[in-house]
Amino acid sequence: MSIEIESYKLGDIRVVVTETDNPQRVNIHCSDGEYQHEFTARVYEYENYRRLMNQRIVERFGAAGNPGN
């Protein structure tokens, strides 16, 4: 099982960051109860571009809830 690094909420979206087998990457799992998305990112990107990553997560979940947009 992966070791959890951090978990937090972006509104209704729960974000869980865990370690991967590669020490230079992290796994990011996002869920709002209805939709789920999981992706990996470099540790550097996670540490230095977290605000942009969070903005994109919120945008994508908003688009998933409104498929006409």
PDB file of N, CA, C and O in Angstrom, chain B, residues numbered from 101:
ATOM      1  N   MET B 101       0.839  -1.187   0.000  1.00  0.00           N
ATOM      2  CA  MET B 101       0.000   0.000   0.000  1.00  0.00           C
ATOM      3  C   MET B 101       0.879   1.243   0.000  1.00  0.00           C
ATOM      4  O   MET B 101       1.936   1.264   0.631  1.00  0.00           O
ATOM      5  N   SER B 102       0.446   2.266  -0.701  1.00  0.00           N
ATOM      6  CA  SER B 102       1.189   3.509  -0.793  1.00  0.00           C
ATOM      7  C   SER B 102       1.077   4.310   0.491  1.00  0.00           C
ATOM      8  O   SER B 102       0.049   4.293   1.168  1.00  0.00           O
ATOM      9  N   ILE B 103       2.139   5.001   0.809  1.00  0.00           N
ATOM     10  CA  ILE B 103       2.151   5.847   2.000  1.00  0.00           C
ATOM     11  C   ILE B 103       1.575   7.210   1.637  1.00  0.00           C
ATOM     12  O   ILE B 103       2.004   7.840   0.671  1.00  0.00           O
ATOM     13  N   GLU B 104       0.602   7.653   2.418  1.00  0.00           N
ATOM     14  CA  GLU B 104      -0.030   8.946   2.171  1.00  0.00           C
ATOM     15  C   GLU B 104       0.913  10.067   2.589  1.00  0.00           C
ATOM     16  O   GLU B 104       1.442  10.069   3.700  1.00  0.00           O
ATOM     17  N   ILE B 105       1.115  11.014   1.688  1.00  0.00           N
ATOM     18  CA  ILE B 105       1.947  12.177   1.961  1.00  0.00           C
ATOM     19  C   ILE B 105       1.090  13.300   2.518  1.00  0.00           C
ATOM     20  O   ILE B 105       1.466  13.978   3.474  1.00  0.00           O
ATOM     21  N   GLU B 106      -0.078  13.482   1.896  1.00  0.00           N
ATOM     22  CA  GLU B 106      -0.948  14.596   2.274  1.00  0.00           C
ATOM     23  C   GLU B 106      -2.348  14.333   1.746  1.00  0.00           C
ATOM     24  O   GLU B 106      -2.522  13.651   0.736  1.00  0.00           O
ATOM     25  N   SER B 107      -3.343  14.875   2.429  1.00  0.00           N
ATOM     26  CA  SER B 107      -4.710  14.877   1.907  1.00  0.00           C
ATOM     27  C   SER B 107      -5.344  16.204   2.284  1.00  0.00           C
ATOM     28  O   SER B 107      -5.084  16.760   3.352  1.00  0.00           O
ATOM     29  N   TYR B 108      -6.185  16.700   1.382  1.00  0.00           N
ATOM     30  CA  TYR B 108      -6.851  17.977   1.610  1.00  0.00           C
ATOM     31  C   TYR B 108      -8.094  18.047   0.745  1.00  0.00           C
ATOM     32  O   TYR B 108      -8.318  17.184  -0.103  1.00  0.00           O
ATOM     33  N   LYS B 109      -8.901  19.072   0.960  1.00  0.00           N
ATOM     34  CA  LYS B 109     -10.140  19.249   0.203  1.00  0.00           C
ATOM     35  C   LYS B 109     -10.063  20.537  -0.604  1.00  0.00           C
ATOM     36  O   LYS B 109      -9.524  21.549  -0.155  1.00  0.00           O
ATOM     37  N   LEU B 110     -10.619  20.466  -1.807  1.00  0.00           N
ATOM     38  CA  LEU B 110     -10.815  21.631  -2.673  1.00  0.00           C
ATOM     39  C   LEU B 110     -12.316  21.755  -2.867  1.00  0.00           C
ATOM     40  O   LEU B 110     -12.857  21.252  -3.852  1.00  0.00           O
ATOM     41  N   GLY B 111     -12.986  22.410  -1.951  1.00  0.00           N
ATOM     42  CA  GLY B 111     -14.444  22.445  -1.989  1.00  0.00           C
ATOM     43  C   GLY B 111     -14.975  21.059  -1.700  1.00  0.00           C
ATOM     44  O   GLY B 111     -14.716  20.508  -0.629  1.00  0.00           O
ATOM     45  N   ASP B 112     -15.722  20.478  -2.646  1.00  0.00           N
ATOM     46  CA  ASP B 112     -16.261  19.124  -2.487  1.00  0.00           C
ATOM     47  C   ASP B 112     -15.279  18.042  -2.930  1.00  0.00           C
ATOM     48  O   ASP B 112     -15.550  16.855  -2.755  1.00  0.00           O
ATOM     49  N   ILE B 113     -14.157  18.433  -3.495  1.00  0.00           N
ATOM     50  CA  ILE B 113     -13.202  17.476  -4.050  1.00  0.00           C
ATOM     51  C   ILE B 113     -12.160  17.113  -2.993  1.00  0.00           C
ATOM     52  O   ILE B 113     -11.507  17.984  -2.418  1.00  0.00           O
ATOM     53  N   ARG B 114     -12.019  15.820  -2.750  1.00  0.00           N
ATOM     54  CA  ARG B 114     -10.995  15.342  -1.814  1.00  0.00           C
ATOM     55  C   ARG B 114      -9.776  14.919  -2.626  1.00  0.00           C
ATOM     56  O   ARG B 114      -9.893  14.147  -3.577  1.00  0.00           O
ATOM     57  N   VAL B 115      -8.610  15.427  -2.246  1.00  0.00           N
ATOM     58  CA  VAL B 115      -7.357  15.135  -2.927  1.00  0.00           C
ATOM     59  C   VAL B 115      -6.451  14.371  -1.968  1.00  0.00           C
ATOM     60  O   VAL B 115      -6.227  14.802  -0.837  1.00  0.00           O
ATOM     61  N   VAL B 116      -5.934  13.239  -2.425  1.00  0.00           N
ATOM     62  CA  VAL B 116      -5.014  12.437  -1.617  1.00  0.00           C
ATOM     63  C   VAL B 116      -3.732  12.245  -2.424  1.00  0.00           C
ATOM     64  O   VAL B 116      -3.767  11.771  -3.559  1.00  0.00           O
ATOM     65  N   VAL B 117      -2.607  12.615  -1.828  1.00  0.00           N
ATOM     66  CA  VAL B 117      -1.302  12.491  -2.471  1.00  0.00           C
ATOM     67  C   VAL B 117      -0.550  11.353  -1.791  1.00  0.00           C
ATOM     68  O   VAL B 117      -0.392  11.345  -0.570  1.00  0.00           O
ATOM     69  N   THR B 118      -0.087  10.391  -2.591  1.00  0.00           N
ATOM     70  CA  THR B 118       0.637   9.239  -2.046  1.00  0.00           C
ATOM     71  C   THR B 118       1.949   9.033  -2.794  1.00  0.00           C
ATOM     72  O   THR B 118       2.147   9.541  -3.898  1.00  0.00           O
ATOM     73  N   GLU B 119       2.837   8.275  -2.161  1.00  0.00           N
ATOM     74  CA  GLU B 119       4.105   7.927  -2.786  1.00  0.00           C
ATOM     75  C   GLU B 119       3.876   6.906  -3.896  1.00  0.00           C
ATOM     76  O   GLU B 119       2.869   6.198  -3.906  1.00  0.00           O
ATOM     77  N   THR B 120       4.816   6.842  -4.825  1.00  0.00           N
ATOM     78  CA  THR B 120       4.818   5.809  -5.861  1.00  0.00           C
ATOM     79  C   THR B 120       6.101   4.992  -5.719  1.00  0.00           C
ATOM     80  O   THR B 120       6.928   5.269  -4.851  1.00  0.00           O
ATOM     81  N   ASP B 121       6.259   3.995  -6.570  1.00  0.00           N
ATOM     82  CA  ASP B 121       7.499   3.211  -6.572  1.00  0.00           C
ATOM     83  C   ASP B 121       8.687   4.055  -7.016  1.00  0.00           C
ATOM     84  O   ASP B 121       9.827   3.784  -6.637  1.00  0.00           O
ATOM     85  N   ASN B 122       8.418   5.066  -7.809  1.00  0.00           N
ATOM     86  CA  ASN B 122       9.456   5.979  -8.282  1.00  0.00           C
ATOM     87  C   ASN B 122       9.572   7.132  -7.283  1.00  0.00           C
ATOM     88  O   ASN B 122       8.597   7.858  -7.085  1.00  0.00           O
ATOM     89  N   PRO B 123      10.731   7.322  -6.648  1.00  0.00           N
ATOM     90  CA  PRO B 123      10.859   8.383  -5.635  1.00  0.00           C
ATOM     91  C   PRO B 123      10.739   9.799  -6.196  1.00  0.00           C
ATOM     92  O   PRO B 123      10.609  10.753  -5.429  1.00  0.00           O
ATOM     93  N   GLN B 124      10.779   9.949  -7.518  1.00  0.00           N
ATOM     94  CA  GLN B 124      10.673  11.272  -8.125  1.00  0.00           C
ATOM     95  C   GLN B 124       9.247  11.616  -8.548  1.00  0.00           C
ATOM     96  O   GLN B 124       9.009  12.676  -9.127  1.00  0.00           O
ATOM     97  N   ARG B 125       8.294  10.719  -8.259  1.00  0.00           N
ATOM     98  CA  ARG B 125       6.905  10.949  -8.660  1.00  0.00           C
ATOM     99  C   ARG B 125       5.964  10.706  -7.495  1.00  0.00           C
ATOM    100  O   ARG B 125       6.278   9.948  -6.577  1.00  0.00           O
ATOM    101  N   VAL B 126       4.799  11.359  -7.537  1.00  0.00           N
ATOM    102  CA  VAL B 126       3.737  11.144  -6.553  1.00  0.00           C
ATOM    103  C   VAL B 126       2.454  10.806  -7.302  1.00  0.00           C
ATOM    104  O   VAL B 126       2.280  11.197  -8.456  1.00  0.00           O
ATOM    105  N   ASN B 127       1.570  10.085  -6.648  1.00  0.00           N
ATOM    106  CA  ASN B 127       0.268   9.740  -7.200  1.00  0.00           C
ATOM    107  C   ASN B 127      -0.768  10.674  -6.579  1.00  0.00           C
ATOM    108  O   ASN B 127      -0.770  10.875  -5.365  1.00  0.00           O
ATOM    109  N   ILE B 128      -1.634  11.237  -7.390  1.00  0.00           N
ATOM    110  CA  ILE B 128      -2.648  12.171  -6.913  1.00  0.00           C
ATOM    111  C   ILE B 128      -4.014  11.614  -7.276  1.00  0.00           C
ATOM    112  O   ILE B 128      -4.332  11.431  -8.451  1.00  0.00           O
ATOM    113  N   HIS B 129      -4.820  11.346  -6.253  1.00  0.00           N
ATOM    114  CA  HIS B 129      -6.156  10.781  -6.426  1.00  0.00           C
ATOM    115  C   HIS B 129      -7.173  11.842  -6.008  1.00  0.00           C
ATOM    116  O   HIS B 129      -7.101  12.379  -4.902  1.00  0.00           O
ATOM    117  N   CYS B 130      -8.117  12.137  -6.894  1.00  0.00           N
ATOM    118  CA  CYS B 130      -9.135  13.160  -6.646  1.00  0.00           C
ATOM    119  C   CYS B 130     -10.516  12.518  -6.753  1.00  0.00           C
ATOM    120  O   CYS B 130     -10.761  11.699  -7.638  1.00  0.00           O
ATOM    121  N   SER B 131     -11.415  12.896  -5.844  1.00  0.00           N
ATOM    122  CA  SER B 131     -12.767  12.348  -5.871  1.00  0.00           C
ATOM    123  C   SER B 131     -13.735  13.348  -5.251  1.00  0.00           C
ATOM    124  O   SER B 131     -13.433  13.993  -4.247  1.00  0.00           O
ATOM    125  N   ASP B 132     -14.910  13.462  -5.877  1.00  0.00           N
ATOM    126  CA  ASP B 132     -15.952  14.320  -5.300  1.00  0.00           C
ATOM    127  C   ASP B 132     -17.175  13.500  -4.899  1.00  0.00           C
ATOM    128  O   ASP B 132     -18.245  14.059  -4.654  1.00  0.00           O
ATOM    129  N   GLY B 133     -17.022  12.177  -4.832  1.00  0.00           N
ATOM    130  CA  GLY B 133     -18.132  11.299  -4.485  1.00  0.00           C
ATOM    131  C   GLY B 133     -18.813  10.735  -5.712  1.00  0.00           C
ATOM    132  O   GLY B 133     -19.317   9.612  -5.678  1.00  0.00           O
ATOM    133  N   GLU B 134     -18.836  11.488  -6.791  1.00  0.00           N
ATOM    134  CA  GLU B 134     -19.445  11.026  -8.038  1.00  0.00           C
ATOM    135  C   GLU B 134     -18.379  10.695  -9.077  1.00  0.00           C
ATOM    136  O   GLU B 134     -18.429   9.645  -9.718  1.00  0.00           O
ATOM    137  N   TYR B 135     -17.419  11.593  -9.237  1.00  0.00           N
ATOM    138  CA  TYR B 135     -16.347  11.411 -10.209  1.00  0.00           C
ATOM    139  C   TYR B 135     -15.035  11.157  -9.474  1.00  0.00           C
ATOM    140  O   TYR B 135     -14.831  11.630  -8.356  1.00  0.00           O
ATOM    141  N   GLN B 136     -14.144  10.397 -10.127  1.00  0.00           N
ATOM    142  CA  GLN B 136     -12.816  10.144  -9.593  1.00  0.00           C
ATOM    143  C   GLN B 136     -11.805  10.343 -10.704  1.00  0.00           C
ATOM    144  O   GLN B 136     -12.085  10.084 -11.874  1.00  0.00           O
ATOM    145  N   HIS B 137     -10.632  10.806 -10.322  1.00  0.00           N
ATOM    146  CA  HIS B 137      -9.548  10.957 -11.285  1.00  0.00           C
ATOM    147  C   HIS B 137      -8.243  10.706 -10.547  1.00  0.00           C
ATOM    148  O   HIS B 137      -8.078  11.118  -9.399  1.00  0.00           O
ATOM    149  N   GLU B 138      -7.325  10.031 -11.211  1.00  0.00           N
ATOM    150  CA  GLU B 138      -6.036   9.718 -10.608  1.00  0.00           C
ATOM    151  C   GLU B 138      -4.947   9.971 -11.638  1.00  0.00           C
ATOM    152  O   GLU B 138      -5.097   9.614 -12.807  1.00  0.00           O
ATOM    153  N   PHE B 139      -3.849  10.587 -11.206  1.00  0.00           N
ATOM    154  CA  PHE B 139      -2.735  10.844 -12.104  1.00  0.00           C
ATOM    155  C   PHE B 139      -1.450  10.912 -11.297  1.00  0.00           C
ATOM    156  O   PHE B 139      -1.477  11.007 -10.070  1.00  0.00           O
ATOM    157  N   THR B 140      -0.322  10.862 -11.999  1.00  0.00           N
ATOM    158  CA  THR B 140       0.966  11.009 -11.339  1.00  0.00           C
ATOM    159  C   THR B 140       1.583  12.333 -11.753  1.00  0.00           C
ATOM    160  O   THR B 140       1.289  12.866 -12.823  1.00  0.00           O
ATOM    161  N   ALA B 141       2.435  12.847 -10.897  1.00  0.00           N
ATOM    162  CA  ALA B 141       3.142  14.093 -11.175  1.00  0.00           C
ATOM    163  C   ALA B 141       4.540  13.982 -10.586  1.00  0.00           C
ATOM    164  O   ALA B 141       4.774  13.216  -9.651  1.00  0.00           O
ATOM    165  N   ARG B 142       5.443  14.735 -11.130  1.00  0.00           N
ATOM    166  CA  ARG B 142       6.786  14.783 -10.550  1.00  0.00           C
ATOM    167  C   ARG B 142       6.713  15.497  -9.209  1.00  0.00           C
ATOM    168  O   ARG B 142       5.888  16.390  -9.011  1.00  0.00           O
ATOM    169  N   VAL B 143       7.575  15.100  -8.302  1.00  0.00           N
ATOM    170  CA  VAL B 143       7.618  15.732  -6.981  1.00  0.00           C
ATOM    171  C   VAL B 143       7.880  17.228  -7.137  1.00  0.00           C
ATOM    172  O   VAL B 143       7.283  18.039  -6.428  1.00  0.00           O
ATOM    173  N   TYR B 144       8.771  17.597  -8.063  1.00  0.00           N
ATOM    174  CA  TYR B 144       9.067  19.009  -8.309  1.00  0.00           C
ATOM    175  C   TYR B 144       7.805  19.763  -8.713  1.00  0.00           C
ATOM    176  O   TYR B 144       7.543  20.850  -8.198  1.00  0.00           O
ATOM    177  N   GLU B 145       7.025  19.201  -9.625  1.00  0.00           N
ATOM    178  CA  GLU B 145       5.782  19.848 -10.067  1.00  0.00           C
ATOM    179  C   GLU B 145       4.798  19.967  -8.917  1.00  0.00           C
ATOM    180  O   GLU B 145       4.160  21.006  -8.742  1.00  0.00           O
ATOM    181  N   TYR B 146       4.675  18.910  -8.136  1.00  0.00           N
ATOM    182  CA  TYR B 146       3.755  18.918  -6.994  1.00  0.00           C
ATOM    183  C   TYR B 146       4.150  20.003  -5.994  1.00  0.00           C
ATOM    184  O   TYR B 146       3.286  20.718  -5.486  1.00  0.00           O
ATOM    185  N   GLU B 147       5.435  20.129  -5.709  1.00  0.00           N
ATOM    186  CA  GLU B 147       5.890  21.100  -4.714  1.00  0.00           C
ATOM    187  C   GLU B 147       5.858  22.536  -5.229  1.00  0.00           C
ATOM    188  O   GLU B 147       5.576  23.455  -4.459  1.00  0.00           O
ATOM    189  N   ASN B 148       6.140  22.748  -6.514  1.00  0.00           N
ATOM    190  CA  ASN B 148       6.293  24.105  -7.032  1.00  0.00           C
ATOM    191  C   ASN B 148       5.122  24.623  -7.857  1.00  0.00           C
ATOM    192  O   ASN B 148       5.002  25.831  -8.063  1.00  0.00           O
ATOM    193  N   TYR B 149       4.260  23.731  -8.331  1.00  0.00           N
ATOM    194  CA  TYR B 149       3.130  24.154  -9.158  1.00  0.00           C
ATOM    195  C   TYR B 149       1.805  23.671  -8.583  1.00  0.00           C
ATOM    196  O   TYR B 149       0.846  23.441  -9.319  1.00  0.00           O
ATOM    197  N   ARG B 150       1.758  23.523  -7.283  1.00  0.00           N
ATOM    198  CA  ARG B 150       0.568  22.986  -6.623  1.00  0.00           C
ATOM    199  C   ARG B 150      -0.664  23.860  -6.863  1.00  0.00           C
ATOM    200  O   ARG B 150      -1.757  23.338  -7.083  1.00  0.00           O
ATOM    201  N   ARG B 151      -0.502  25.155  -6.822  1.00  0.00           N
ATOM    202  CA  ARG B 151      -1.646  26.056  -7.026  1.00  0.00           C
ATOM    203  C   ARG B 151      -2.252  25.856  -8.418  1.00  0.00           C
ATOM    204  O   ARG B 151      -3.473  25.787  -8.556  1.00  0.00           O
ATOM    205  N   LEU B 152      -1.421  25.766  -9.429  1.00  0.00           N
ATOM    206  CA  LEU B 152      -1.899  25.536 -10.796  1.00  0.00           C
ATOM    207  C   LEU B 152      -2.553  24.158 -10.905  1.00  0.00           C
ATOM    208  O   LEU B 152      -3.600  24.013 -11.536  1.00  0.00           O
ATOM    209  N   MET B 153      -1.936  23.152 -10.290  1.00  0.00           N
ATOM    210  CA  MET B 153      -2.503  21.803 -10.297  1.00  0.00           C
ATOM    211  C   MET B 153      -3.895  21.810  -9.668  1.00  0.00           C
ATOM    212  O   MET B 153      -4.825  21.222 -10.220  1.00  0.00           O
ATOM    213  N   ASN B 154      -4.046  22.468  -8.522  1.00  0.00           N
ATOM    214  CA  ASN B 154      -5.341  22.532  -7.849  1.00  0.00           C
ATOM    215  C   ASN B 154      -6.375  23.255  -8.705  1.00  0.00           C
ATOM    216  O   ASN B 154      -7.535  22.845  -8.753  1.00  0.00           O
ATOM    217  N   GLN B 155      -5.968  24.318  -9.376  1.00  0.00           N
ATOM    218  CA  GLN B 155      -6.875  25.059 -10.254  1.00  0.00           C
ATOM    219  C   GLN B 155      -7.367  24.152 -11.386  1.00  0.00           C
ATOM    220  O   GLN B 155      -8.553  24.161 -11.716  1.00  0.00           O
ATOM    221  N   ARG B 156      -6.471  23.378 -11.973  1.00  0.00           N
ATOM    222  CA  ARG B 156      -6.850  22.476 -13.062  1.00  0.00           C
ATOM    223  C   ARG B 156      -7.767  21.362 -12.572  1.00  0.00           C
ATOM    224  O   ARG B 156      -8.693  20.965 -13.280  1.00  0.00           O
ATOM    225  N   ILE B 157      -7.518  20.854 -11.365  1.00  0.00           N
ATOM    226  CA  ILE B 157      -8.380  19.810 -10.796  1.00  0.00           C
ATOM    227  C   ILE B 157      -9.800  20.340 -10.657  1.00  0.00           C
ATOM    228  O   ILE B 157     -10.750  19.671 -11.063  1.00  0.00           O
ATOM    229  N   VAL B 158      -9.956  21.528 -10.093  1.00  0.00           N
ATOM    230  CA  VAL B 158     -11.283  22.123  -9.894  1.00  0.00           C
ATOM    231  C   VAL B 158     -11.962  22.363 -11.240  1.00  0.00           C
ATOM    232  O   VAL B 158     -13.154  22.091 -11.383  1.00  0.00           O
ATOM    233  N   GLU B 159     -11.221  22.870 -12.230  1.00  0.00           N
ATOM    234  CA  GLU B 159     -11.792  23.111 -13.560  1.00  0.00           C
ATOM    235  C   GLU B 159     -12.280  21.811 -14.196  1.00  0.00           C
ATOM    236  O   GLU B 159     -13.374  21.771 -14.758  1.00  0.00           O
ATOM    237  N   ARG B 160     -11.489  20.763 -14.115  1.00  0.00           N
ATOM    238  CA  ARG B 160     -11.851  19.492 -14.747  1.00  0.00           C
ATOM    239  C   ARG B 160     -13.057  18.856 -14.076  1.00  0.00           C
ATOM    240  O   ARG B 160     -13.917  18.291 -14.752  1.00  0.00           O
ATOM    241  N   PHE B 161     -13.131  18.939 -12.756  1.00  0.00           N
ATOM    242  CA  PHE B 161     -14.292  18.375 -12.071  1.00  0.00           C
ATOM    243  C   PHE B 161     -15.532  19.202 -12.380  1.00  0.00           C
ATOM    244  O   PHE B 161     -16.629  18.650 -12.476  1.00  0.00           O
ATOM    245  N   GLY B 162     -15.382  20.510 -12.539  1.00  0.00           N
ATOM    246  CA  GLY B 162     -16.514  21.349 -12.930  1.00  0.00           C
ATOM    247  C   GLY B 162     -17.001  20.994 -14.321  1.00  0.00           C
ATOM    248  O   GLY B 162     -18.206  20.952 -14.567  1.00  0.00           O
ATOM    249  N   ALA B 163     -16.066  20.735 -15.243  1.00  0.00           N
ATOM    250  CA  ALA B 163     -16.431  20.354 -16.606  1.00  0.00           C
ATOM    251  C   ALA B 163     -17.079  18.970 -16.629  1.00  0.00           C
ATOM    252  O   ALA B 163     -17.974  18.724 -17.437  1.00  0.00           O
ATOM    253  N   ALA B 164     -16.642  18.073 -15.760  1.00  0.00           N
ATOM    254  CA  ALA B 164     -17.230  16.726 -15.707  1.00  0.00           C
ATOM    255  C   ALA B 164     -18.680  16.791 -15.251  1.00  0.00           C
ATOM    256  O   ALA B 164     -19.508  15.989 -15.683  1.00  0.00           O
ATOM    257  N   GLY B 165     -18.987  17.739 -14.383  1.00  0.00           N
ATOM    258  CA  GLY B 165     -20.356  17.889 -13.901  1.00  0.00           C
ATOM    259  C   GLY B 165     -21.251  18.630 -14.870  1.00  0.00           C
ATOM    260  O   GLY B 165     -22.475  18.585 -14.747  1.00  0.00           O
ATOM    261  N   ASN B 166     -20.642  19.326 -15.851  1.00  0.00           N
ATOM    262  CA  ASN B 166     -21.385  20.082 -16.858  1.00  0.00           C
ATOM    263  C   ASN B 166     -20.892  19.684 -18.242  1.00  0.00           C
ATOM    264  O   ASN B 166     -20.157  20.454 -18.860  1.00  0.00           O
ATOM    265  N   PRO B 167     -21.265  18.515 -18.754  1.00  0.00           N
ATOM    266  CA  PRO B 167     -20.720  18.031 -20.019  1.00  0.00           C
ATOM    267  C   PRO B 167     -21.047  18.903 -21.225  1.00  0.00           C
ATOM    268  O   PRO B 167     -20.402  18.750 -22.262  1.00  0.00           O
ATOM    269  N   GLY B 168     -21.993  19.789 -21.142  1.00  0.00           N
ATOM    270  CA  GLY B 168     -22.325  20.664 -22.259  1.00  0.00           C
ATOM    271  C   GLY B 168     -21.336  21.793 -22.446  1.00  0.00           C
ATOM    272  O   GLY B 168     -21.370  22.470 -23.473  1.00  0.00           O
ATOM    273  N   ASN B 169     -20.460  22.015 -21.492  1.00  0.00           N
ATOM    274  CA  ASN B 169     -19.478  23.114 -21.578  1.00  0.00           C
ATOM    275  C   ASN B 169     -18.218  22.677 -22.255  1.00  0.00           C
ATOM    276  O   ASN B 169     -17.292  23.473 -22.410  1.00  0.00           O
TER     277      ASN B 169
END
